């Protein structure tokens, strides 16, 4: 999960429990309502019915809060099995919409949509989609949220920002060192 540094992130209530891996956070920023983000992973060994029971609790809790539930659901949303039909009914019942409409797991044998982002506030989403990822057979999913900034009422509230070339900072040099020494060989597996 990538979150801009201007936000304060706090762990929040998460009803998705074992055997589903999940974390819920609230992003806080001055002058902005705090959206809730729930990142999840449903292992293939977890039954869809068990997963849907805990997902329903999370949807119920989150329905009146700006919320995004994202991750690897490990169920092809394009399927017509009874569990997927139940999933679609639940998301509609609690006011959530699916933001990802492309294949997210692509192999030589199949292409499925198993990585999803659900949102109950589509009007606040500027863009969402899928990006190719060569390090995995899953594509990357993303969403970009609108946010309003405080308007400056008078000149005394203006902030002057001074810029300098990034290449001259010690932080960039340190980052380059870290990237050079990273165990990139691990990605070959």
C-alpha positions as a printed NumPy array, in Angstrom:
array([[  0.   ,   0.   ,   0.   ],
       [  1.476,   3.334,  -1.034],
       [  0.27 ,   6.412,   0.858],
       [  1.553,   9.975,   0.494],
       [  3.702,  11.192,   3.382],
       [  1.317,  14.036,   4.273],
       [ -1.15 ,  11.577,   5.78 ],
       [ -1.24 ,  10.132,   9.261],
       [ -2.112,   6.441,   9.101],
       [ -3.688,   4.691,  12.085],
       [ -4.687,   1.05 ,  12.429],
       [ -8.456,   0.623,  12.584],
       [-11.137,  -2.021,  13.279],
       [-10.922,  -4.997,  10.933],
       [-13.544,  -7.746,  10.943],
       [-11.712,  -9.887,   8.394],
       [-10.046, -12.453,  10.61 ],
       [ -8.04 , -15.636,  10.255],
       [ -7.828, -17.453,   7.865],
       [ -8.02 , -14.234,   5.802],
       [ -5.032, -11.912,   6.14 ],
       [ -6.171,  -8.305,   6.462],
       [ -5.341,  -4.938,   7.931],
       [ -7.532,  -1.862,   8.229],
       [ -6.134,   1.65 ,   8.419],
       [ -7.596,   5.128,   8.51 ],
       [ -5.788,   7.875,   6.624],
       [ -5.992,  11.194,   8.405],
       [ -5.056,  14.602,   7.122],
       [ -5.968,  18.078,   8.265],
       [ -9.135,  19.428,   6.601],
       [-10.057,  16.041,   5.11 ],
       [-12.488,  13.32 ,   6.149],
       [-10.555,  10.187,   7.006],
       [-11.078,   7.332,   4.523],
       [-10.771,   3.74 ,   5.728],
       [ -8.638,   1.324,   3.714],
       [ -8.864,  -2.423,   4.247],
       [ -6.181,  -4.488,   2.507],
       [ -6.86 ,  -8.21 ,   2.369],
       [ -5.618, -11.532,   1.092],
       [ -7.858, -14.6  ,   0.985],
       [ -5.663, -17.7  ,   0.766],
       [ -6.966, -20.207,  -1.801],
       [ -7.366, -22.745,   1.021],
       [ -9.951, -20.518,   2.764],
       [-13.502, -21.388,   1.782],
       [-15.412, -18.657,  -0.009],
       [-18.363, -19.016,   2.366],
       [-16.184, -18.405,   5.463],
       [-14.578, -15.437,   3.715],
       [-17.956, -13.967,   2.697],
       [-19.25 , -14.188,   6.264],
       [-16.418, -12.029,   7.613],
       [-16.485,  -9.778,   4.532],
       [-20.159,  -9.057,   5.203],
       [-19.288,  -7.927,   8.752],
       [-16.633,  -5.594,   7.326],
       [-18.993,  -4.214,   4.656],
       [-21.672,  -3.602,   7.291],
       [-19.226,  -1.772,   9.587],
       [-17.791,   0.28 ,   6.696],
       [-20.955,   1.168,   4.794],
       [-21.402,   4.614,   6.383],
       [-17.703,   5.497,   6.282],
       [-15.706,   6.363,   3.178],
       [-14.094,   2.964,   2.618],
       [-11.945,   1.027,   0.163],
       [-11.589,  -2.746,   0.469],
       [ -8.804,  -3.985,  -1.754],
       [ -6.624,  -6.987,  -2.336],
       [ -6.436, -10.544,  -3.603],
       [ -9.882, -12.108,  -3.174],
       [ -8.716, -15.324,  -4.912],
       [-12.142, -15.732,  -6.527],
       [-12.759, -14.911, -10.152],
       [-15.359, -12.142, -10.024],
       [-16.42 , -13.038, -13.57 ],
       [-17.562, -16.482, -12.44 ],
       [-21.257, -17.27 , -12.054],
       [-20.97 , -19.689,  -9.119],
       [-23.287, -19.173,  -6.143],
       [-20.554, -17.698,  -3.911],
       [-19.702, -15.003,  -6.481],
       [-23.398, -14.211,  -6.948],
       [-23.644, -13.861,  -3.141],
       [-20.536, -11.632,  -3.127],
       [-22.077,  -9.341,  -5.771],
       [-25.325,  -9.183,  -3.775],
       [-23.438,  -8.232,  -0.589],
       [-21.408,  -5.464,  -2.191],
       [-24.556,  -3.986,  -3.738],
       [-26.53 ,  -4.337,  -0.482],
       [-23.919,  -2.339,   1.444],
       [-23.378,   0.288,  -1.277],
       [-19.974,  -0.804,  -2.586],
       [-18.9  ,  -0.77 ,  -6.231],
       [-16.111,  -2.687,  -7.958],
       [-13.442,  -0.33 ,  -9.349],
       [-11.339,  -2.901, -11.238],
       [-12.751,  -4.072, -14.563],
       [ -9.723,  -5.759, -16.119],
       [ -7.978,  -9.108, -15.762],
       [ -5.6  ,  -9.045, -12.796],
       [ -4.032, -12.523, -12.811],
       [ -2.672, -13.557, -16.156],
       [ -0.918, -16.862, -16.815],
       [ -0.261, -18.82 , -19.984],
       [ -3.335, -20.941, -19.206],
       [ -5.857, -18.355, -17.959],
       [ -6.737, -14.731, -17.27 ],
       [ -8.988, -13.896, -14.301],
       [-10.128, -10.94 , -12.214],
       [ -9.268, -11.899,  -8.63 ],
       [ -7.646,  -8.689,  -7.363],
       [-10.28 ,  -6.078,  -6.582],
       [-10.927,  -2.671,  -5.117],
       [-14.378,  -2.067,  -3.673],
       [-15.428,   1.512,  -2.906],
       [-18.559,   3.01 ,  -1.419],
       [-17.801,   6.492,  -2.759],
       [-16.978,   6.264,  -6.456],
       [-17.478,  10.037,  -6.817],
       [-14.253,  10.601,  -4.858],
       [-12.19 ,   8.335,  -7.129],
       [-10.282,  10.141,  -9.877],
       [ -8.898,   7.012, -11.504],
       [ -8.513,   3.305, -10.882],
       [ -7.098,   0.466, -12.9  ],
       [ -4.481,  -2.17 , -13.478],
       [ -0.763,  -1.792, -14.154],
       [  1.463,  -4.542, -15.577],
       [  3.864,  -6.187, -13.134],
       [  6.701,  -8.361, -14.394],
       [  7.605,  -9.591, -10.887],
       [  4.342, -11.534, -10.421],
       [  1.541, -13.258, -12.286],
       [ -0.766, -10.682, -10.658],
       [ -1.112,  -7.215, -12.12 ],
       [ -0.955,  -4.2  ,  -9.774],
       [ -4.272,  -2.589,  -8.883],
       [ -4.587,   1.066,  -7.961],
       [ -6.999,   3.886,  -7.237],
       [ -6.397,   7.603,  -7.012],
       [ -8.645,   9.598,  -4.698],
       [ -9.609,  13.246,  -5.014],
       [ -8.848,  15.394,  -2.052],
       [ -9.595,  19.005,  -1.442],
       [ -7.006,  21.321,  -0.054],
       [ -7.645,  24.3  ,   2.157],
       [ -8.098,  27.472,   0.163],
       [ -5.935,  30.43 ,   1.105],
       [ -8.109,  33.309,   2.259],
       [ -5.445,  35.98 ,   2.484],
       [ -1.76 ,  36.542,   1.764],
       [ -0.729,  35.964,   5.396],
       [ -1.656,  32.264,   5.046],
       [  0.431,  31.737,   1.911],
       [  3.391,  29.4  ,   2.151],
       [  6.494,  29.989,   0.053],
       [  8.257,  26.837,  -1.078],
       [ 11.886,  26.911,  -2.162],
       [ 13.008,  24.181,  -4.563],
       [ 16.451,  22.766,  -5.108],
       [ 17.752,  20.085,  -7.467],
       [ 17.033,  16.678,  -5.937],
       [ 20.258,  15.18 ,  -7.318],
       [ 22.326,  17.293,  -4.926],
       [ 20.784,  15.975,  -1.717],
       [ 22.318,  13.351,   0.535],
       [ 18.99 ,  11.514,   0.706],
       [ 19.097,  10.688,  -3.001],
       [ 22.654,   9.386,  -2.69 ],
       [ 21.651,   7.238,   0.285],
       [ 18.647,   5.889,  -1.638],
       [ 20.884,   5.007,  -4.574],
       [ 23.219,   3.125,  -2.199],
       [ 20.313,   1.181,  -0.719],
       [ 18.981,   0.275,  -4.167],
       [ 22.412,  -0.857,  -5.342],
       [ 22.841,  -3.142,  -2.325],
       [ 19.289,  -4.567,  -2.403],
       [ 19.033,  -8.355,  -2.897],
       [ 17.609,  -8.11 ,  -6.426],
       [ 18.575, -11.744,  -7.022],
       [ 15.569, -12.738,  -4.893],
       [ 13.234, -11.601,  -7.694],
       [ 14.652, -14.248, -10.04 ],
       [ 12.79 , -17.011,  -8.187]])
